[in-house]
């Protein structure tokens, strides 16, 4: 592939929360989308998991940045440095030089042309000789094994870190779509605010994330409920230590407004779906991907509300990454890839 076969092909799921890089059909990097920089020199000090561990624990000389916000690049320089650092984590066989890269990278459906250009430029500056873009719900659909080029309708709801992407796919294209900036990060913010308001305890982003993982739910009644999660933190008023047990029912109430917005996004996409494709969706069901799909009871709540069967995909966290990797091997076949 490429000049003298030196070009290396990699697929990147550039997520708001995590970045996954696939090379030679293997996941080579799966790390938090975080970079740590020296505040004076902007020198990269850490990338990925190490930078995440520094988050909220750094001194004034170090700043940890999540370069992506709401699914798109918020800090161009930090994004370039993060992508470059993560590509360096790949152990290429030839250690004498860095091969030119052919990259497939995903973007939200709601990304503007300026935002898409930022993704392209960051990838090119990080070593990409050729850069192709794929929209996240299309990558999700490919990643869970749907025939996206078939003459029938399939609906994907991909709840990532920064955005929820809803798309109806048919004949290799997106027929109807909705993208909202309500997803995993918004759920985390809901929990931080709830803990402050309801329990007078201050929690950081990482603690809120742990609460979401351990007792995150969208229903107040579950067949297999998790045990309460013990939260330790300072009192908002006087900073005295507090120990608070949190139940999944509390989190269900806490997340309700955000989940209502996800429901509205799904309904909006369905309203714009042609009748013939709508019938296919009723028959095939709606597929849930992304980290948000792991919230307890989400598939049941959406099924009961919208009256169409929702199914959580197998390994929903990596659906976009898998689809991006498959697209990498079908560059000449898939006409929905955007070349820079």
N, C-alpha and C positions, 0 to 999 in steps of 0.2 A: 504494500500500500504506500502511496506517496512516492517521492523521489528516492530511488534505491531502497525502497521499503523501509526507510528510516522513520517515517511518520508513525507516531503512536496514537491510537484511538482511545479516548477516555470519555466516559459519560458522567455528568455531574448533576446531582439533585441539590441545587443551591437553595436550601431551606432557611427560613427565618430562625428556626431553632437548631436544626442539625443539617450538616452537609455530608452527603454520601458520594463517593467517587468509585466508579466501576472501571476496571481495566482488565482485559483478557478474561471477560466473563466472571470476574471475581470482585467482591466488594473489598477494595484496598484501603479505603478510608471511611470511617463512620464516626464523625466527631461533632461536637457542638459548634455552631457558627459564631465563634467568639475569637477575638484577637486581642492581645495585650501589647500596648505600645508605650515606649518611654515618652513622657509628656514633654520633655525638652527637645529631644532629637527625632521623635516619631519612629525610632528604630523598633522593629518587631522583636518582642521579648518572648512571646509564647503564642501558640495557635491551638485551637481546638480544646481538648479536655484540660490541658494544663492551664490555659487561659481562663476556662470556666471555673476551675478551682480557685483562681485568684479573684474571681468576681466577688464584689462586695467586701473583699478582705485586703485591698491594696492600699499602699501608701500614696501620698500626693504625687510621687514621681512616676506612678504607673497608672495608666487608664485602660480599663477593659472595655471593649466595644463590641456590640453586636451590629455588624455592618448592614444587616438587612432589617428593615422595619416594614410591617404590613405586606410582606411578600416581595418587596422590591428593594433595590440598593439605596440605602440612606446615606452611607458614607463611602464615596467612591474609592478613596485611597485605602481605607481599611479593608474594603472588599477585595481589592486587587492583592493586597498583602496577604489576606487570609487565603484566597484561592491559590496564590503562589506557594504559600507555606504548606498547604494541604497537598498540592501536587508533589512537592518535595518529599512527602511522606511515602509516596509510591516508590517501591524498590525496582526501578527499571534495571533490566539485565545488563545493559551497557552502562558502566559507571563512569566512563570517560567523558561523556557529553550528555546534555539534556536533549532528547529528540524533539523535533517539531511536533506539535500536538494537533490532532483533529478532535474537536470537542463538540459533544452534544450536551446542551444545558437547558434546563426547564425554566419557564417564566409563567407568571399568573396570566389568566385570560384577560384580566382587566388592566394589565400593564400598558402604559402609553408607549408611543414610539420612542420618546426620550428615555423612558425607563428601560425599554428593550435595548436601546443603544448603549446604555450604561452597563448592562449585563454583557453585551458583546465586547465592549471596550475593555472591561475588567478582565474578561477571559483572554482576549488577545494580548493584553499587557502581561498576563501571567504565563504566556508562552503558546497561546493558541494560534496555529497557522490558519486553520479553517474553523469557524465556529457556526454551529447550527443551533437554532432555538426550537424548542418544542413546548407547547402549552401544557400546563400541569395536569388538567383533567384528561387530556389525550394520553399523556404518559401514564397516568393511573390506569386508564382503561386497557392500554397495551400491557401494562405490568400485571394486571390480574387475569390476563388471558382472553379478553374479549376480542372478537374479530371486528376491529374498528372500520374495516373497509366493506363490511357486509351491508346489503341494502335493508337494514332494519335499525330501529332506534334502541339505544342503550343510554341510561342516565347514570352519571357519576357524581357523587358528592364527596369532594376531597377537602377534609377539614385539617389544614396544616397548622403551622405556628402563627403566621400572620394573616392569612386569608382563608376563607371558605370558598371553594370553586365548585360551582354547579354547572354541569354541561350535559346537553343531549347530543350524542354522537351518532352519525350515520354516514356511510359511504366515504369514510376517511376525512370527514369534516365535522366541525362543531355547528350544529343547527340552531341551538338556543343555549344561552349561557347567562349566568349571573355570578358576579364576584363581589363578595363583601369583606370588609376588614374586621370581621368578627371570627375569631378562631382560638387556637390554644393560648396565645398571649392575652387575649381579652378575657378568657376564662381565668387565667392566673391573676390578672388585675382584679377581677370580680372577687376572688378569694381573699386577696390582700385587703381590699376595701371592707369586705364582710367581717374579717377578723378584727379589724380596727374598730368598726362601727358596732358590731354585735358583742364582741368579747373584750374590747379595750386592750387588745394585744397587738403588738407590732410584729409583723412577719415580713421577711424579704421574699424576693422572687423565687429563690431556690426552695425555701420552705413551702411557699404556696404551691410550687410544682409538686413537691412530695405529697402535700395534702391531696392534690388533684389525682395523683397516681394511686394513692392508698384508699381514698374514700370518694373519689370523683363519681358522681352519679347525676342523672337527669330525672330519675324517678324516686318518689318517696317510699316506694314499696318494691323490694327486690326479692326474688326467690332465694338467692344466695348472698345475703348482705355481708359486707366486710365489717370487721370489728372497728370500733371507734379508733381514730388516730390521735395520739397524744402530741399536742403541740406545746413547745416551750418557747417563751419569748418575753420581752420586757413589756410592762404595762405602759400604755401610751401616755398616761398622765404623770406617773412618778418614776417610771423605769424600774420598778421592783419586778423580780422574776415571777412569771406566771406559768402554770401548767393547766392546759385546757384540753379536754377530750372533745374531738369533733366527729360527728356522725355523718353518714352519707346522706341522711335526710336534710341536714343543714346545707350541705353543698348543693343538693338538688334545688332547694329554694334559692340559694345564692346565684346559681347559674341560669335560673329560669328566663330572665329577660334576654340574655344572650342567645339561648337556645330558641326562643321565639323568633329572633331575627334570622337564625339559620332556617327555621321552618318557613318563614316568609320568602327567603331566597329560593328555596326549593319550589314553593308554589308559584313564584314569579317565572321561573324557568319553565314549569309545566304549562303555565298560561300561554307562553309563546311557542309551545311545541305544536307542530302540525298534527291533526287528528290521527293520521295513519301511524305516525311515530309514537304518539301517545298510547295507542293500542298496543304497540310492541313493548313499551315500558311497563304497562300494566301486566303484560304476560311475563316479561323477563325480570321484573322487579328493579329496584334501585340499589346501586352498589355504594357502600360507604368505605372510604379510604382515608389515610392520614391519621395522625396521632389522636385527633379528636374523636375518631370512630371508636376508640377504646373506652370512652365514657360509658359507664354502666347504664344499661337500659335505653341507650340512644336509639338503637334500631327498633325497639318495641314502641317507644314514644312516637317516633316518626311514622311507623306503620299504623298505629292507632289514629294518629292525627290526619294523615294524608290518604289513608285507605289503600295504599300500595305497599307491597312487601319490600321492606328494606333489609339488606343483608350486609353484614360486616365482612369485608374481604379478608382472605387469609394473609397474615402479616401485613396489616394495612399501613404500618409505619414505613415500609420499604416499597410500596406499590409504585410510587413515582420513580424511585431509583431504578427498580427493575425495568419499568417501561422505557426509561431513558436509555438503559443499557441495550434493550432490544432494538430501539430506534437506531442506535449506533451501528448495529449490524445490518440495518436495512435502509441505509442512506439513499440508495438509488431506487428503492421501492416505495417508501413513504413520501407522498407528495405534500404532507402537511408540515414538513420541517422547513424552517426559515433559515436561509443561508445568509451570513453577513457579507 
